[in-house]
Amino acid sequence: MHLIDTHCHLDFEVFDDCRQQIVEQALQVGVRQFVVPSVIRARFQNVLQLANDFPCIYPALGLHPCFISVHQRSDLDVLQGLLSHSRVCALGEIGLDAREGMAAMEVQLALFDEQLLLARRLGKPVILHVVKAHDLVLSRLRRVRGEAGGVVHAFSGSEQQAREYAKLGFYLGMGGSLTYSRATKLQGLVQRLPLKWWVLETDSPDMPLQGFQGQPNTPSQVRRVAETFAELSGVSLEDVAEQTNRNARQCFGVNYLL
């Protein structure tokens, strides 16, 4: 069994005392590769260092909309310079978050648009954080369409929105939310939409699976996500792993995920 966690924050401080153990536990259950997106400039070097320490880790660099208050204009220049690093597989985590208490949408849009333009110029896929803003993100992607596509992390939209993302070359990220009995909407999407549109993720240490609430999530749990996905879709676990791995490699580049 070979699985890829396409979204985990292994650079976060909660893993500082156990990172090696966490990676080894994931490897033991078949999770062989990890995409680690950054969220702020101060973490860029941490994520790049992880890629040096662990050949199975592939870094992504981006400025997350939930941390607008700490971003500076110069961060974009730093980001542009680092994206040429040979191991950086994507620009992310970026996006829009329309929840109450988040930064003004015009401020988020300005940062999002600039990063989309940067991704298009450099030919990088993007990793999207989207909360209550799928239609707005889709309109932005249509306006600034890069050839490399990307992943809609923790997809929470409608079936129609999923189909629109697929038209634009985006994959849908699915994680621990799928394991909750109340997640009937997500479970229905998994049953109706083609496997070729999905990638697997955990968002570690966040988004714990059902039964693991209150515990830091870890990349080893991507196997449970895959098992749930297989059960719901009526596809074998091996086929889920093979196709989602192929999707991840296609998205992030065969030169990175081999």
C-alpha positions in Angstrom: 0.0 0.0 0.0 1.3 3.4 -1.0 -0.6 6.6 0.0 0.1 10.3 -0.2 -1.0 12.9 2.3 -1.4 15.9 0.1 -1.9 18.4 3.0 -0.3 18.2 6.4 1.4 20.8 8.6 4.3 18.8 9.9 6.2 22.0 10.6 3.8 23.1 13.3 5.2 23.3 16.8 2.9 20.5 18.2 5.2 18.1 16.3 8.5 19.5 17.5 9.1 16.8 20.1 7.7 13.9 18.0 8.1 14.7 14.3 10.4 11.7 13.5 8.1 9.4 15.3 5.0 10.8 13.5 6.6 10.3 10.1 7.7 6.8 10.9 4.2 5.9 12.1 2.8 7.1 8.8 5.4 5.2 6.8 4.5 2.0 8.7 0.9 2.2 7.5 1.8 2.9 3.9 1.8 6.7 3.8 4.9 7.3 1.8 4.9 11.0 0.8 3.7 14.2 2.4 3.0 17.6 1.0 3.5 20.3 3.7 2.1 23.7 2.9 3.3 26.8 4.8 1.0 29.6 6.0 3.2 32.5 6.8 6.6 33.8 5.7 8.1 33.0 9.1 7.5 29.3 8.5 8.9 29.2 4.9 12.4 28.1 6.0 11.0 25.6 8.5 9.1 23.9 5.7 12.1 23.9 3.4 14.2 22.5 6.1 11.8 19.6 6.7 12.2 18.7 3.0 15.9 18.6 3.6 15.5 16.4 6.7 12.9 14.1 5.2 13.2 13.2 1.5 9.5 12.0 1.7 8.3 15.6 2.4 7.5 18.0 -0.4 7.1 21.7 0.6 4.6 24.2 -0.6 4.9 27.9 0.1 2.1 30.5 0.4 0.4 33.2 2.4 -2.7 32.0 4.1 -5.8 34.2 4.3 -6.4 33.5 8.0 -3.0 35.2 8.9 -3.5 38.5 7.0 -2.6 40.4 10.1 1.0 39.1 10.0 1.6 39.3 6.3 3.7 42.1 4.8 4.1 43.4 1.3 7.7 42.2 1.2 6.5 38.6 1.9 5.4 38.3 -1.7 8.9 39.1 -2.9 10.4 36.5 -0.6 7.8 34.0 -1.7 8.6 34.6 -5.4 12.3 34.1 -4.7 11.8 30.8 -2.8 9.3 29.2 -5.3 12.2 28.4 -7.6 13.6 26.0 -5.0 13.8 22.6 -6.7 11.7 20.8 -4.1 8.8 23.3 -3.9 5.8 21.5 -5.5 3.1 24.2 -5.2 2.1 27.7 -4.1 0.0 27.4 -1.0 -1.8 27.4 1.2 -3.7 30.4 -0.2 -7.3 31.3 -0.7 -10.4 33.1 0.7 -12.2 32.7 4.1 -15.6 34.4 4.5 -16.2 33.4 8.1 -17.2 36.1 10.6 -14.1 37.6 12.1 -11.8 37.1 9.1 -10.0 40.0 7.4 -12.1 42.2 5.0 -12.7 40.4 1.8 -11.1 43.1 -0.4 -7.9 42.7 1.6 -8.0 38.9 1.2 -8.8 39.3 -2.5 -5.8 41.5 -3.2 -3.4 39.0 -1.6 -5.1 36.0 -3.3 -5.1 37.6 -6.8 -1.4 38.5 -6.5 -0.5 34.9 -5.5 -2.6 33.5 -8.3 -0.8 35.7 -10.8 2.6 34.6 -9.3 1.6 30.9 -9.6 0.6 31.5 -13.3 3.8 33.2 -14.1 5.9 30.4 -12.5 3.7 27.5 -13.7 3.0 26.3 -10.2 -0.2 24.5 -9.0 -1.9 26.2 -6.0 -3.3 24.7 -2.8 -6.6 26.5 -2.0 -8.1 27.2 1.4 -11.8 28.1 0.7 -14.4 28.7 3.3 -17.9 30.0 2.4 -16.3 31.5 -0.8 -16.3 28.9 -3.5 -18.2 30.9 -6.1 -15.9 33.9 -5.5 -12.8 31.7 -5.8 -14.1 30.1 -9.0 -14.6 33.5 -10.5 -11.1 34.5 -9.6 -9.7 31.3 -11.0 -11.5 31.9 -14.3 -10.0 35.4 -14.5 -6.5 34.4 -13.6 -6.3 30.8 -14.9 -3.0 29.1 -14.5 -2.2 26.0 -16.5 -1.0 24.0 -13.5 -4.3 23.8 -11.7 -4.1 22.7 -8.0 -6.0 21.3 -5.1 -9.1 22.6 -3.3 -8.1 21.6 0.2 -10.8 20.2 2.5 -13.4 20.6 -0.2 -16.8 21.7 1.3 -18.7 23.0 -1.7 -21.6 21.7 -3.8 -21.5 19.1 -6.5 -21.9 21.9 -9.1 -18.9 23.8 -7.6 -16.9 20.6 -7.7 -17.6 20.2 -11.4 -16.6 23.8 -12.0 -13.3 23.2 -10.2 -12.6 20.1 -12.2 -13.2 22.0 -15.5 -10.4 24.4 -14.3 -8.0 21.5 -13.7 -8.4 21.3 -9.9 -8.5 18.2 -7.7 -10.6 18.0 -4.6 -9.0 17.3 -1.2 -10.7 15.0 1.1 -9.8 14.3 4.7 -11.1 13.4 8.1 -14.4 15.2 7.7 -15.5 12.2 5.5 -15.5 9.9 8.5 -18.2 11.7 10.5 -21.6 10.1 10.4 -23.2 13.5 9.9 -21.1 14.3 6.8 -23.8 13.0 4.4 -23.2 15.8 1.9 -19.5 14.9 1.5 -20.3 11.2 1.5 -22.7 11.7 -1.3 -20.1 13.6 -3.3 -17.6 10.8 -2.9 -20.3 8.3 -4.2 -21.3 10.5 -7.2 -18.1 12.2 -8.4 -15.3 10.3 -10.2 -12.3 9.1 -8.3 -10.0 10.8 -10.8 -11.0 14.2 -9.2 -9.9 13.4 -5.6 -6.7 13.5 -3.5 -6.4 12.4 0.1 -5.2 14.6 3.0 -5.3 15.0 6.8 -4.6 18.7 7.5 -2.6 17.5 10.5 -2.6 18.5 13.3 -6.1 19.8 12.5 -9.4 18.2 11.3 -9.3 15.0 13.5 -11.3 12.0 12.3 -14.4 10.8 14.1 -13.4 9.1 17.3 -10.2 11.1 17.6 -11.6 14.5 18.6 -9.3 16.4 21.0 -6.2 14.7 19.7 -3.7 16.2 17.2 -4.4 14.7 13.8 -1.4 12.9 12.1 -0.6 11.8 8.5 -1.0 8.1 9.4 -4.7 8.8 9.5 -4.8 9.3 5.8 -5.1 5.5 5.6 -8.4 5.6 7.5 -9.6 8.3 5.2 -8.7 6.1 2.2 -10.6 3.2 3.8 -13.7 5.3 4.4 -13.5 6.6 0.8 -13.2 3.0 -0.5 -16.2 1.8 1.6 -18.4 4.7 0.5 -17.5 4.6 -3.2 -17.6 0.8 -3.6 -14.0 0.8 -4.9 -11.2 -1.3 -3.5 -8.7 0.3 -1.1 -6.0 -0.5 -3.6 -7.7 1.3 -6.4 -8.4 4.3 -4.2 -4.7 4.5 -3.3 -3.5 4.0 -6.9 -5.8 6.6 -8.4 -5.5 9.3 -5.7 -1.7 8.8 -5.9 -1.8 9.3 -9.7 -3.9 12.4 -9.2 -1.4 13.8 -6.6 1.5 13.2 -8.9 -0.3 14.7 -11.8 -1.1 17.8 -9.8 2.2 18.4 -8.1 4.5 17.2 -10.9 6.1 13.9 -11.7 9.5 15.5 -11.1 8.6 15.9 -7.4 6.4 12.9 -6.5 8.1 9.7 -7.8 
